[in-house]
Amino acid sequence: MSLLLALAMPAARAAPWLFSIDTSRLAGSSSVLAFDFIGSSGNTVWIRNFDAQGLAFPQASTGNVNGLFPDTVALGTSGSFFNEASLSLPALAAQITFTLDLTHLGPPGGNAPDALSLYFLDPFSGLPQFPSSDPSGAGALFRLDLDGSDMGELTIFDAGDVTVSARPGVQSVPAPSSWLLVLPFVPLFALRRRAGGAVLVLCVLALAGMPHLAHADSLNGLVSIGKSGLVLNRLTNTYDSVITVTNTSSTPISAPFQLTVSAISAAGVTVYNSNGVDTQDNPTVAATLDMGVLQPGAKVVVPVKFVNRKQRAFNFALAASGTILNSASSTQLAVRAFHYSGNPGNPRGAAAGAGVKLSVNGVLRAVTDASGQASFLLPLDVQSLSARRAPSFVGTAELDLRRGAGNSVDIILSDDGEVYADAALRIDQVQHLLLPNSFSNLTLRLIGPNESTIKIVDLATVELFNSIDQSLGDLTSLFALNADGSIMAPDMAALRSRIVGKSGRLTLAVTGLDAQENVYRATASFHLTRNAVRGSLAAPPSFPGLQLGGIRIVGKILNTDVLAYTLSEADGSFDFPNLPNGNLSISAETFQNQRYYYGTGVFSLTGAANLNIPLLSSLDDALTVPASNKLEAPVTEEERIVGYNARRPEDMKSGQEPVLPAPDRRVRQTGTLVPATVSVIAGLRNVPSTQTVKLAVPKGTAKVTLSYSVASAEYPYYITQQSVYNDVWGIKVFGGIQGTLLFDLTRQINTQLSQAPVWLSDGTTGIIEKTFDVRSMARDSDIELTLTAFATNIGDSQLPTSVNARIEAGGSLSINSASPLDDSWMAYNDKSYYSVPESGRRNAFQRRNTFDVTKPEGSTITGLKVELLAAGASSVVLDEAPGANVSVVDEKTLRSTVTFDSQSSSVSSVPPPTNAIQYRYTLRAKAADGSLLSAEKTDSGKRPLWRLPSGLTRYSLREPGGDDWTSQRTYNWIENNLGLLRAINDISGEHGKDLGHASHARGSDIDMYHFYTFQGANAGSGTSNYMQLVARVKDLPKQKSSNPLQRAQGLAALAEVTAWILASRSGLDALAANADVQQIGYIRGGPGSAGIAGVDWGHRLLTTGLVTVDGVEYDLNVGNWANAKYHAWANHHHHIHIALDPSD
């Protein structure tokens, strides 16, 4: 726990702080004491009267530090950002005392204040010796923020076996080491965390289950935001500020809740714990609210962690966003939780009682009381509620909320789920999803509340996955537990051999148990970095005096989640952290001399890069000053790569010629001017082919339209194979006197199998249109628009990609883009999965899109038609005028349901006809003159989920929306392998919705019943059968009893457990022999097994026939058994998990 001490003292002179640290519980142990002073306000702190009551060994200092202990030591932030004074203590005594004097210069302009913090460090690792309640997780014993008040603001943290006490002294400081004698010490704070006691829980990080933060309202004027000073977090190598957000309004605010960090003032400073970016590529940081709501007057504490490799002073700005729960947008929901009765016709059994956690979109919102009930406020658009209680109770309820009172729902819990305690996985060596390819250490931590490392005592699994969740191997044997619960790799050579050389996004999944047998599972993703990237901005020919310093530069590895950003130095130079291979897109922007200047480029990154990025306006010709990589090594055309990346002989020729856009015959508002047209064909390897044209637009023009099409001779063979010949193309449009960027699109051709604009069967995108509103630019004068396009051959100079575009005055009805809105439920996939109901049925949970549209002046939207296209057939999803399912948000935005709600499906889904679907949208409007207008857009890259084949045996509770949604590949596999299966529970929820499992998001995971059913087990509950197994194992000692009845029970138990082993082995072997089965998860250990030795007793029993009960080992004489596809997974004691290939 922590306490704030903010005391006003006379302004003329501040009193000192008098500190005492009780170290008696650590007496005799060695430590390094470190004082850190961080900031830029120019303050000084003096540490006087230092007394450690023992020997002090070598001292060290960094930054602006003067003096040596025990004499006065001064630390200052004038001209130095990070300042540290430390000393080694070979044997701690019972107490350390010292006095602090300080200046009191406050931070200017809302910046973070200077801060002094104190640490006990391990002499060998340099890390904190013990955790503290410091919400940043840095392990500070205290933090003193110099906020401009005479005494500053002191926060003392609870820290294990160390007690910190502090109080203000008097203006006249006593002689060294004598103040405790002449002044009675009455501590204003003296707390010690009891061993094993509760720790203040401030859940201040994105834990497992935190939602994708996509829908949030600005909270300007509704909250206040305060910044603490920075502390050095040695675990993450970051500088952390604790942000306090207070709800100053009278309205509750719910998750998703996040902070947006912007205006970082120093080059090389980035946000470590970002969970995403906003539309301007500013990083966001998620906050966890108490029960998902920030009540009026309440506060939430959020650490924001900064990577600052160059240790530069910096400032930053913050803004908060969340979901405002006002009376118009929210309602109270009453919930009752029940156990499953076992009767599908009447599923409500006994009340579930206390401790059921109720969540919305992965955010905990309430916990049931002893009667199994709870009530809470939530937004009206929420469709789904989930319930969890360890170890295996899970449930889902469908919501249909109405404004006002009277909303209630019953939720039914089955006992066959997987419930994991909240945790996040952190890899110490990973920053911004980047792991150096040369990594020599790898430390994993399951992070819990208050940024603390969870003390794992049983490491169950460590597994590596690729970007589509295919397992790349079980790495558990390569890791070991440290005493603090962190996870390390003793044999780095062996670990590197399993990771290095792999490309794309990699994910480590860790499962572990603490001493209370809570099961944790969390994942962390990363990319291996190989390439040092630096560069420089260059002034344009049109303005050689352009200032090049302080310009924000953003780099993105296309088609990945890797994003880097920095500020340029005064000379325009910049550098990024090492980046992975891929196509690197660079963008920079500055407004000077009353005009915008943009620096852009796309580079094939396969080695170190030194980039030259000219900043150009619409007055400059990109052809004369192209962006370039000065370090790119030349590669001859004869150099080839083996495998499908090698060119086929028939492809060693020129690619197809560009296809000009077909004439557009639709009526526009104006269209008498000759359009401006560009046509580019990719040429030499990695050298952009670029063309730029200008279009004069008369004063008073309201709209202009861009039309473009792209063609690639790499399609279909090389694109569908995702080859290295991943050409890049792009289009930009600038407009107005200031040269504002109106349109900017860059794509890699491989991504266009699923990312718009998607390839058509003829290897083109078809004609794409985008209309811009330019009335504000052209209101007072004629303007000029600039259209530029480029195409670049990647890998070699064969089979080019071409771009053809034109821009002209006038506008038409068009759908510019369609994108999914955030769902109100969790799904552990990329949100491209859509459940397609059987013919005549509808979806239970609805997905919605937002549409960016353009319409002629004075026209009115009259309707929207949504069609699902599957295997050449179409089914009308929706065809409605604006109303309940189609809403007109503003002149350019529509929102609509895109799943079967008002209409029933007409798709013939038995058997599933395809593994890919499209949506076709037709927008209708009435023009100002009464004529009818229409526009069409096709949306590709969607993956369908289909219902399980009918007639199969099921068990457990059926969930709302269905729990048997499969991919086409899984559907066909099930039909062809019925003999391998037992009764099935869950596959995937609707649209891949989370049903209480760690995966099951893509229709490729099957949970089924045990291969052996014990006498007395409930065939509708896998947990019931597991408990019978536990009971039989515990009965094994009875076979040696002298009591005939008990001996008979023991022998019967021996027979049944033996039968379970043999049946399980046989069934698992049959599954493993099937080539399409990638993994099989089954028992490791499980709950309720006291008296049975080992957390992995189930795995040991199944593989060796050995089990230890009440200290006695029993051998069931079945011999050893191994199965490479069988994995002993925690929380899989009650079912068999079949993982099929997720690609479809």
HUDA-V603383 format. One line per field, one symbol per residue. ss: DSSP state (h for helix, s for strand, l for the rest). psi: psi as a letter, one per 20 degrees, with the letter a starting at -180 (. if undefined). Layout:
ss: ???
psi: ???
This chain:
ss: lsssslllllllllllsssssslhhhllllsssssssslllllsssssssslllllllssssllssllllllsssslllllsssssssslllllsssssssslllllhhhlllssssssssllllllslllllllllllllsssssllllllssssslsllsssssssllllllllllhhhhlllllllsslllllllllllllllllllllllllssllllsssssssssssllllsssssssssslllllssssssssssllllllsssllllsslllllsssslllhhhssllllssssssssssllllllllsssssssslllllssssssssssslllhhhlsssslllllssssllssssslllllsssssssllllsssssslllssssssllllllllssssssssllllllsllsssslllsllsssllllllssssslhhhlsllllsssssssslllllsssslhhhlsslllllsslllhhhhhhhhllllllsssssssslllllssssssssssslsssssssslsllsllllllllsssssslllllssssslllllsssssssllsssssssssssllssssssssssslllsssssslslllllllllllsslllllllllllllhhhlllhhhllllllllllllllllllllllllsssssslllslllssssssssslllllssssssssssllllhhhhlllllllssssssssllllssssssssshhhhhllllllllllslllsssssslllllllllssssssssssslllllllsssssssssllllsssssssllllllslllllsssllllllllllllssssssslllllsssssssssssllsssssssslllllsssssllssssslllllllllllllllllllsssssssssslllllssssssssssssssssllllllsllllllllllsslhhhhhhhhhlhhhlllslllllhhhslllllllllllsssslllllllllllllhhhhhhhhhhhhhhhhhhhlllhhhhhhhhhhhhhhhhhhhhhhhhhhhhhllllsssssslllllllllsllllhhhhhhhhlssssllssssllllllllllssslllllllsssssllll
psi: rrppoopprphhpqqrpoqpookhijpiqqrpppppopajikrpqporkpojkaqpaqqqqpbnpprqqjrppppqjojpgppppqqpohoqaiqpqrqpqqrlprpqkjrqrqppqqqoqphghjrphqrrjoiijikqhrpopnjirhiaopppqpmcjpppqqqqbrhoprqpjihhhioponpipnqppqpjrqqponnkrnrpipronhoqqpkpiiqqpqprrqqpoihilroppopoppojajpqprqppqppprkpiqqiprpgkqjaqaijkpqqpqqpqokjpoqpirqppopppppmhjlqqqrqqqqqqaopmrhhjrrppppppqqpiiohhmiocqpiaqjpppqplipphrpqahjkqrprprqhjpiqpqqqpqijpqqqqpqnqqparjpqqpppprkkaopqqpqqppohippkjppphjpiqopqpopbqkkqppnpioogqpqpqaikkppjqpjgiiqqprhjirprohnhggghhigpiqrapqppppprqahjkppqprqpqrqpqipppraqqqqrhimhjppiqkppppppoqkrjppqqrqqrhjiqrqrrqqrqaoppppqpqoqkkqqpppqqppoojaqpoqoopoqaiiqohhhmqqroijppqpqhiprqrbiiqpqhijmrqrqqqoqpqpojqprgqkiqpqpqqoqppdqpjoppqqprqpppqpipgqqpppqqqqpiiqhghghilrimmqqrqpqpqqrhilpohpoppqphhijhipqpqprhjjriappqppqojhhhjgirqrpqppqqqppppgajrmrqqppqqpqqrqrpqohqpqqrpqkrpplajjjpppoqqpirrqgpqqqqppoqpqqpirppirppppppoliqqppgqnqrpchiopogahjpqqqpjrofhqqqjpojorpirjprrpppopqrprhjiqpqqqqppoakqpqpqqqpqiqprrappqpiqkkpqrgggghgghikhiiqappeqfqrpkjqpjkrickijkjppprrqippqpiqoijohhghghhggghgiihhhijqiohghhhgghggggghghgggggggghggghiphiogqopapgbrrkkpipppikhgggghhijqqppkipppojlirqqqohippnpqjkijrppoorpiq.
